[in-house]
């Protein structure tokens, strides 16, 4: 999962223009001087990270990829049988 798909400006992140140190500095000053909603943004950022980028989430998605690769590979390991079996069973391994 890419951060681009889950980060939303002023919701769970404050985005600044790349290569603009003045904007970065001003954003930091704003946050330190009591930016309205900074706690809410911080809390939503924490929830987003826990949901999409925690070790459990990353491991789960990695295991899903491995399972998919292994299931596709299982059909390939049955030379001479796999194409007919695959057509008959619609690619389902539990048939």
BAZALO-965545 format. One record per residue: residue in three letters; x, y, z of N, C-alpha, C in turn. Coordinates in nm, 4 decimals, padded with zeros to 6 digits. Each point is the difference from the previous one (the first is absolute). Example, Ala and Ser with C-alpha at 12.3 -4.5 7.8 and 13.67 -1.06 7.14 Angstrom:
# residues 2
+-----+----------+----------+----------+----------+----------+----------+----------+----------+----------+
|  aa |       nX |       nY |       nZ |      caX |      caY |      caZ |       cX |       cY |       cZ |
+-----+----------+----------+----------+----------+----------+----------+----------+----------+----------+
| ALA |  01.3190 | -00.5690 |  00.7800 | -00.0890 |  00.1190 |  00.0000 |  00.0900 |  00.1200 |  00.0000 |
| SER | -00.0350 |  00.1050 | -00.0720 |  00.0820 |  00.1190 |  00.0060 | -00.0770 |  00.1090 |  00.0730 |
+-----+----------+----------+----------+----------+----------+----------+----------+----------+----------+
//
This chain:
# residues 95
+-----+----------+----------+----------+----------+----------+----------+----------+----------+----------+
|  aa |       nX |       nY |       nZ |      caX |      caY |      caZ |       cX |       cY |       cZ |
+-----+----------+----------+----------+----------+----------+----------+----------+----------+----------+
| UNK |  00.0852 | -00.1170 |  00.0000 | -00.0852 |  00.1170 |  00.0000 |  00.0890 |  00.1222 |  00.0000 |
| UNK | -00.0296 |  00.0872 | -00.0878 |  00.0762 |  00.1234 | -00.0115 | -00.0578 |  00.1062 |  00.0930 |
| UNK |  00.0877 |  00.0801 |  00.0625 | -00.0511 |  00.1091 |  00.0827 | -00.0886 |  00.0967 | -00.0780 |
| UNK |  00.0234 |  00.0104 | -00.1305 | -00.0791 |  00.0918 | -00.0823 | -00.1478 | -00.0337 |  00.0079 |
| UNK | -00.0335 | -00.1262 |  00.0122 | -00.1397 | -00.0400 |  00.0025 | -00.0709 |  00.0250 |  00.1319 |
| UNK |  00.0739 |  00.0218 |  00.1080 | -00.0643 |  00.0132 |  00.1305 |  00.0228 |  00.1345 |  00.0685 |
| UNK |  00.0933 |  00.0791 | -00.0499 |  00.0269 |  00.1296 |  00.0625 | -00.0855 |  00.1076 | -00.0646 |
| UNK | -00.0657 |  00.0774 |  00.0855 | -00.0874 |  00.1073 | -00.0486 |  00.0376 |  00.1295 |  00.0712 |
| UNK |  00.0352 |  00.1006 | -00.0783 |  00.0450 |  00.1273 |  00.0545 | -00.1026 |  00.0587 |  00.0962 |
| UNK |  00.0491 |  00.0442 |  00.1142 | -00.0789 |  00.0610 |  00.1072 | -00.0949 | -00.0987 |  00.0681 |
| UNK |  00.0024 | -00.1264 | -00.0392 | -00.0807 | -00.1015 |  00.0677 |  00.0890 | -00.0850 |  00.0890 |
| UNK |  00.1017 | -00.0651 | -00.0604 |  00.0911 | -00.0816 |  00.0787 |  00.1464 |  00.0321 | -00.0303 |
| UNK |  00.0222 |  00.1098 | -00.0687 |  00.1350 |  00.0458 | -00.0323 | -00.0090 |  00.1469 | -00.0410 |
| UNK |  00.1091 |  00.0692 |  00.0153 |  00.0074 |  00.1361 | -00.0532 |  00.1077 | -00.0036 | -00.1073 |
| UNK | -00.0406 |  00.0193 | -00.1226 |  00.0923 | -00.0065 | -00.1125 |  00.0598 |  00.1373 | -00.0274 |
| UNK |  00.1265 | -00.0019 | -00.0387 |  00.0668 |  00.1225 | -00.0430 |  00.0617 | -00.0250 | -00.1362 |
| UNK |  00.0200 |  00.1062 | -00.0730 |  00.0569 | -00.0096 | -00.1340 |  00.1448 | -00.0482 |  00.0089 |
| UNK |  00.0371 | -00.1016 | -00.0775 |  00.1389 | -00.0491 |  00.0017 |  00.0971 |  00.1130 | -00.0386 |
| UNK |  00.1120 |  00.0026 |  00.0682 |  00.1031 |  00.0982 | -00.0318 | -00.0334 |  00.1414 |  00.0460 |
| UNK | -00.0943 |  00.0132 |  00.0919 | -00.0396 |  00.1317 |  00.0476 |  00.0253 |  00.0076 |  00.1515 |
| UNK |  00.1256 |  00.0281 |  00.0395 |  00.0324 |  00.0029 |  00.1424 | -00.0761 |  00.1078 |  00.0767 |
| UNK | -00.0341 |  00.1080 | -00.0651 | -00.0774 |  00.1049 |  00.0658 | -00.1369 | -00.0498 |  00.0418 |
| UNK | -00.0623 | -00.0784 | -00.0876 | -00.1323 | -00.0551 |  00.0332 |  00.0114 | -00.1032 |  00.1124 |
| UNK |  00.1069 | -00.0795 | -00.0024 |  00.0224 | -00.0963 |  00.1085 |  00.0155 |  00.0750 |  00.1325 |
| UNK |  00.0825 |  00.1038 | -00.0004 |  00.0227 |  00.0779 |  00.1220 | -00.1303 |  00.0624 |  00.0496 |
| UNK | -00.0779 |  00.0580 | -00.0907 | -00.1252 |  00.0637 |  00.0403 | -00.0991 | -00.1018 |  00.0550 |
| UNK | -00.0044 | -00.1188 | -00.0597 | -00.0893 | -00.1054 |  00.0488 |  00.0395 | -00.0425 |  00.1406 |
| UNK |  00.1295 | -00.0134 |  00.0246 |  00.0475 | -00.0367 |  00.1339 | -00.0354 |  00.1093 |  00.1006 |
| UNK |  00.0217 |  00.1253 | -00.0385 | -00.0347 |  00.1120 |  00.0880 | -00.1495 | -00.0014 |  00.0316 |
| UNK | -00.0814 | -00.0209 | -00.1032 | -00.1453 | -00.0048 |  00.0197 | -00.0385 | -00.1110 |  00.0980 |
| UNK |  00.0612 | -00.1174 | -00.0179 | -00.0319 | -00.1125 |  00.0884 |  00.0423 |  00.0286 |  00.1440 |
| UNK |  00.1179 |  00.0579 |  00.0171 |  00.0502 |  00.0294 |  00.1345 | -00.0771 |  00.1122 |  00.0682 |
| UNK | -00.0604 |  00.0875 | -00.0794 | -00.0712 |  00.1134 |  00.0596 | -00.1494 | -00.0279 |  00.0150 |
| UNK | -00.0374 | -00.1257 | -00.0055 | -00.1383 | -00.0360 |  00.0303 | -00.0891 | -00.0160 | -00.1210 |
| UNK |  00.0516 | -00.0533 | -00.1068 | -00.0791 | -00.0260 | -00.1213 | -00.1315 | -00.0659 |  00.0376 |
| UNK | -00.1065 |  00.0576 | -00.0472 | -00.1324 | -00.0535 |  00.0289 | -00.0114 | -00.1421 | -00.0572 |
| UNK | -00.0407 | -00.0927 |  00.0826 | -00.0222 | -00.1365 | -00.0467 |  00.1237 | -00.0872 | -00.0022 |
| UNK |  00.1144 |  00.0492 |  00.0514 |  00.1230 | -00.0807 | -00.0094 | -00.0116 | -00.1320 |  00.0747 |
| UNK | -00.0707 |  00.0002 |  00.1136 | -00.0186 | -00.1268 |  00.0730 | -00.0836 | -00.0981 | -00.0818 |
| UNK | -00.1043 |  00.0507 | -00.0620 | -00.0861 | -00.0861 | -00.0821 |  00.0779 | -00.0568 | -00.1184 |
| UNK |  00.0774 |  00.0846 | -00.0660 |  00.0807 | -00.0466 | -00.1133 |  00.0990 | -00.1060 |  00.0488 |
| UNK |  00.0636 |  00.0256 |  00.1139 |  00.0955 | -00.0958 |  00.0555 | -00.0651 | -00.1329 |  00.0345 |
| UNK | -00.1180 |  00.0050 |  00.0579 | -00.0708 | -00.1234 |  00.0359 | -00.0401 | -00.0779 | -00.1250 |
| UNK | -00.0516 |  00.0703 | -00.1003 | -00.0372 | -00.0688 | -00.1245 |  00.1237 | -00.0557 | -00.0713 |
| UNK |  00.1120 |  00.0709 |  00.0092 |  00.1248 | -00.0503 | -00.0590 |  00.0422 | -00.1293 |  00.0691 |
| UNK | -00.0079 | -00.0022 |  00.1329 |  00.0358 | -00.1205 |  00.0756 | -00.0901 | -00.1171 | -00.0387 |
| UNK | -00.1297 |  00.0255 | -00.0115 | -00.0942 | -00.1056 | -00.0389 |  00.0292 | -00.0512 | -00.1411 |
| UNK |  00.0327 |  00.0913 | -00.0911 |  00.0323 | -00.0393 | -00.1377 |  00.1233 | -00.0886 | -00.0035 |
| UNK |  00.1034 |  00.0390 |  00.0742 |  00.1239 | -00.0787 |  00.0030 | -00.0267 | -00.1372 |  00.0600 |
| UNK | -00.0746 | -00.0056 |  00.1093 | -00.0295 | -00.1297 |  00.0616 | -00.0796 | -00.0900 | -00.0944 |
| UNK | -00.0942 |  00.0583 | -00.0707 | -00.0849 | -00.0801 | -00.0880 |  00.0741 | -00.0490 | -00.1241 |
| UNK |  00.0799 |  00.0858 | -00.0615 |  00.0576 | -00.0324 | -00.1300 |  00.1479 | -00.0382 |  00.0032 |
| UNK |  00.0729 |  00.0388 |  00.1029 |  00.1451 | -00.0186 | -00.0027 |  00.0562 | -00.0656 |  00.1256 |
| UNK | -00.0852 | -00.0559 |  00.0860 |  00.0501 | -00.0718 |  00.1172 |  00.0649 | -00.1304 | -00.0472 |
| UNK |  00.0791 | -00.0609 |  00.0875 |  00.0631 | -00.1269 | -00.0370 | -00.1049 | -00.1050 | -00.0333 |
| UNK | -00.1082 | -00.0045 |  00.0770 | -00.1056 | -00.0980 | -00.0277 | -00.0591 |  00.0211 | -00.1382 |
| UNK | -00.0269 |  00.1243 | -00.0356 | -00.0593 |  00.0305 | -00.1298 |  00.0964 | -00.0345 | -00.1145 |
| UNK |  00.1259 |  00.0402 |  00.0150 |  00.1001 | -00.0274 | -00.1038 |  00.0217 | -00.1498 | -00.0140 |
| UNK |  00.0115 | -00.0705 |  00.1121 |  00.0195 | -00.1461 | -00.0051 | -00.1193 | -00.0693 | -00.0639 |
| UNK | -00.1191 |  00.0441 |  00.0334 | -00.1206 | -00.0597 | -00.0571 | -00.0020 |  00.0160 | -00.1522 |
| UNK |  00.0303 |  00.1191 | -00.0471 |  00.0011 |  00.0217 | -00.1457 |  00.1118 | -00.0795 | -00.0670 |
| UNK |  00.1157 | -00.0113 |  00.0672 |  00.1105 | -00.0787 | -00.0552 | -00.0393 | -00.1468 | -00.0087 |
| UNK | -00.0634 | -00.0525 |  00.1037 | -00.0449 | -00.1396 | -00.0026 | -00.1034 | -00.0227 | -00.1109 |
| UNK | -00.0880 |  00.0975 | -00.0216 | -00.0980 | -00.0114 | -00.1080 |  00.0696 | -00.0134 | -00.1350 |
| UNK |  00.1051 |  00.0779 | -00.0204 |  00.0752 | -00.0079 | -00.1259 |  00.0662 | -00.1363 | -00.0127 |
| UNK |  00.0636 | -00.0488 |  00.1077 |  00.0636 | -00.1323 | -00.0039 | -00.1019 | -00.1088 | -00.0297 |
| UNK | -00.1169 |  00.0073 |  00.0648 | -00.1036 | -00.1016 | -00.0246 | -00.0437 |  00.0015 | -00.1463 |
| UNK | -00.0191 |  00.1179 | -00.0526 | -00.0410 |  00.0119 | -00.1404 |  00.1053 | -00.0600 | -00.0921 |
| UNK |  00.1262 |  00.0294 |  00.0273 |  00.1090 | -00.0543 | -00.0826 |  00.0048 | -00.1511 |  00.0128 |
| UNK | -00.0125 | -00.0508 |  00.1225 |  00.0052 | -00.1445 |  00.0205 | -00.1175 | -00.0704 | -00.0663 |
| UNK | -00.1196 |  00.0574 |  00.0070 | -00.1158 | -00.0623 | -00.0630 |  00.0143 | -00.0009 | -00.1515 |
| UNK |  00.0497 |  00.1079 | -00.0563 |  00.0228 |  00.0025 | -00.1449 |  00.1086 | -00.0992 | -00.0374 |
| UNK |  00.1050 | -00.0094 |  00.0840 |  00.1095 | -00.0930 | -00.0259 | -00.0426 | -00.1445 |  00.0134 |
| UNK | -00.0980 | -00.0289 |  00.0854 | -00.0454 | -00.1377 |  00.0188 | -00.0543 | -00.0568 | -00.1299 |
| UNK | -00.0704 |  00.0801 | -00.0769 | -00.0528 | -00.0458 | -00.1281 |  00.1145 | -00.0252 | -00.0969 |
| UNK |  00.0999 |  00.0844 |  00.0043 |  00.1138 | -00.0168 | -00.0905 |  00.0829 | -00.1230 |  00.0337 |
| UNK | -00.0089 | -00.0499 |  00.1230 |  00.0772 | -00.1166 |  00.0402 | -00.0633 | -00.1322 | -00.0433 |
| UNK | -00.1131 |  00.0071 | -00.0688 | -00.0664 | -00.1214 | -00.0464 |  00.0073 | -00.0075 | -00.1529 |
| UNK |  00.1198 | -00.0146 | -00.0567 |  00.0121 | -00.0003 | -00.1462 | -00.0779 | -00.1156 | -00.0610 |
| UNK | -00.0645 |  00.0285 | -00.1107 | -00.0765 | -00.1014 | -00.0704 | -00.1392 | -00.0201 |  00.0571 |
| UNK | -00.0219 |  00.0322 |  00.1238 | -00.1296 | -00.0180 |  00.0640 | -00.0663 |  00.1355 |  00.0220 |
| UNK |  00.0801 |  00.0959 |  00.0342 | -00.0516 |  00.1302 |  00.0413 | -00.0916 |  00.0670 | -00.1013 |
| UNK |  00.0322 |  00.0060 | -00.1295 | -00.0890 |  00.0747 | -00.0894 | -00.1423 | -00.0561 | -00.0031 |
| UNK | -00.0149 | -00.1317 | -00.0085 | -00.1334 | -00.0594 | -00.0029 | -00.0702 |  00.0171 |  00.1341 |
| UNK |  00.0726 | -00.0255 |  00.1066 | -00.0566 |  00.0148 |  00.1332 | -00.0432 |  00.1444 |  00.0228 |
| UNK |  00.0855 |  00.0898 | -00.0415 | -00.0266 |  00.1425 |  00.0182 | -00.1283 |  00.0393 | -00.0740 |
| UNK | -00.0157 | -00.0456 | -00.1216 | -00.1214 |  00.0320 | -00.0784 | -00.1248 | -00.0625 |  00.0625 |
| UNK |  00.0105 | -00.1260 |  00.0417 | -00.1125 | -00.0702 |  00.0592 | -00.0474 |  00.0629 |  00.1303 |
| UNK |  00.0944 |  00.0467 |  00.0793 | -00.0321 |  00.0500 |  00.1329 | -00.0002 |  00.1528 |  00.0096 |
| UNK |  00.0095 |  00.0642 | -00.1121 | -00.0021 |  00.1455 |  00.0021 |  00.1113 |  00.0618 |  00.0814 |
| UNK |  00.1120 | -00.0714 |  00.0106 |  00.1153 |  00.0522 |  00.0727 | -00.0100 | -00.0127 |  00.1502 |
| UNK | -00.1048 | -00.0656 |  00.0514 | -00.0178 | -00.0131 |  00.1439 |  00.0819 | -00.1182 |  00.0496 |
| UNK |  00.0853 |  00.0238 |  00.0980 |  00.0867 | -00.1067 |  00.0516 | -00.0701 | -00.0923 |  00.0970 |
| UNK | -00.1154 |  00.0415 |  00.0522 | -00.0671 | -00.0850 |  00.0990 | -00.1019 | -00.0948 | -00.0628 |
| UNK | -00.0027 | -00.0125 | -00.1294 | -00.0957 | -00.0906 | -00.0667 |  00.0522 | -00.1412 | -00.0048 |
+-----+----------+----------+----------+----------+----------+----------+----------+----------+----------+
//
